[in-house]
């Protein structure tokens, strides 16, 4: 639809320009502002399989490098503590945080010792690590556990080179069924809008998900950056089709919130693309609950006020910075007041409700008068179900438009990650070239091509 295309183009161009690192930074962060609440993000960049659609900072796993990395990560956490940060919540993302379970557990223990204010920890994982024995201790340390599945379609899993490494959809379902009860919130990460994916395929995935026993699902739109699109086209033999995206999104949203007695999942929508049995469950998109966060780890982003601080995206560069006693901050971006407000608007609407009275308390004006162009565009395109001095909430169309906004923002961040990857040391760049060749070979094998 025209409104989606205009929004995609405008925000996409703006996000790519905004997130391009502009300033070489001192290797430090500002002290926390009194009274502000900051979440802690911790990044573990290792994976067994580098999926073709993923632009996050990640590297093929090598044990020796992993040991060095986790040691540096704990040292950086201590530096963040020394600055005075007291986060109430921590999110451990990747990569695959559980790839070295002993190091992960040691890091969480140390993190909780440094930050006794932390009351909840969320961690990501991948299907092979879903084993009750392996997770026994971690289940007492982590409240929310999220497994990257992406699809229950074996054909798609083969093209991603996940089938041979992570197992078939049937194996993944059995693994989830065996461990989901070990965690307060057990989330399944999915992706929609792969080339060639149909609404019928998405609905089949939801039917399979309903058999797992998991109590939360996050259904991301495909966020292919320009750097990953060529590999995506090679592995999936087709372009990413954003014309198909709206149909898939509405189909999955409707099915997830439909009552069980009507054949749906009967889940609550807790943000634009996360659904849970418990409407108050921890969610994957921590930006909804925390506008500001401080990041530890290679390639992490700290959002502090209107400034984004980028950690070194080179594995060796990250370790060297921390080993000489510095934080890993390598560059920063000053969004400016206007862009910071736009980001907050998108973030709050992404959580399905913008508190207009709080906006007025913070900025002196209701959002209708503070961001008239952005507000006016959404209002003119029927985005708001509730639109008054108390709050803004979203219509069905509005949910999709906000999803498009956040998709383009994240693609902008992924585009910057792609650019930084071209600046990596020669050896690290070579790891990605080797991985891409394996992904293409797996896709060809999936189609019976020698």
C-alpha positions, 0 to 999 in steps of 0.5 A: 500500500502507498502509505507503507511504501512512503513510510518505508522509504522516508524512515529507511533513508533517515535511519541509514543516515542517522545510524552511520557512526559519525564521531570517534569516541573516547572509550568511556560512557557518561555516568548515569543520570540520577533518577533515570532507569537503565537496562543492561544489555550483554552481547555474546557474539558467537554462533555455530551457524551464521544465518544468511538473514542476520546482520547482528554482530556475530562470529563463528564459534572458536573456543579459545576466542570465546574464553578470552571474550567472556573474560573481557566481558566480565571486566567491562561489566565491572567498569560499567558498575564503577560508573554507577549504573544500577540496572533493574533488568538484564538482557543477554543476546547474541549470537548464541549466549549458551554456546559456552554454558560454563562461561555464561553461568559464571558471567551471570553470577558475576553480573548479579554480584555486581548489580544486586538491583537486577531482578530479572534476566532474559537470555537467548539460545538456539535449539541444540542447547534445549536440554534439561541437564544442560539448563538445570542451573541456568533455569534458576538464574534466568527468568525469560529464555528465548530460543531462535527457531525462525520457522518450523518449515523444514525447507526453509530451515535447510536453506538457512543451513539450520536443518543439519546443525540444529535439527528438523522442525519435529526435533525442535518441537520435541526439545521445546516441549521437554524444557519450556516448563523450566522458565517463567517465560519461554519465548520462541523467536520466529521470522516471517516474510522469507522469499517464497513464504506464504500465509498458509506456511505462516499459519502452519508454523503457528499451529506447530507452535501451539503444540510446543507448550511455550507461553510466548512467541515473537514474530519478527518481520524479515529485516534484510539489510542491503548487505544481507540481501544478496546472500538472501537472494542466493540462498532463497532464490528470490527477492524479499517481497515487502508487498507480501508482508502486510498479508502475512503480518495480519494473518499471524496477528489475527491468528495469535490473538483469536480465542482458542475456541475459534481455533486461534492461539488465545494469546495477548499482544504485548507489543506489535509482534510479541504475543504471550499467554500472560499479558504482563510477561517480559518481552523480547523488545526491551526497548518498550520497557526501557528507553535507555540502556547500557551495553557490554560486549562486542558490537553493543549499542548503549542508548543514553539520552539522545546519544548512541554509543557504539562498542567496537564491532571487531572481536579482537579490537573489543578484547584489546580495548578492554584488556588495556583497561578501557570500555569498548566504546569506539564511536557515537551518534548524537541523534539530536532532540528531534530524532530522540523524540521520534525514536521515543514515539515509535518505541512507545507505539511499538508497545501498543500505547503512547502515554500522552500525558507523560509526553506533555509532562516531559516535553511541555506539549501533547504529541499532536503539537510536539511532533505534528508531521509524524503524528499527522501522517499516522493520523491521516492514515488511520493509525489511531484507535484512541487519540486524545490527551490521555493516550494514543493506541493503534488500529489494525492498520496502525499496528502494521504501520508502526511495525514498518517504522520499527522494521526500517529503524532496525534495518538502518542499524543493521546497515551500519553493522554491515558497513562496520563489518567491511572494516574488520581485520582481514582474518575476521572478514575471512570467517564471514566469507567462509560461512557465506560459502557454506550457506550457499552450498546448503541452499543448493543441497536443499534444492538438489543442486550439486 
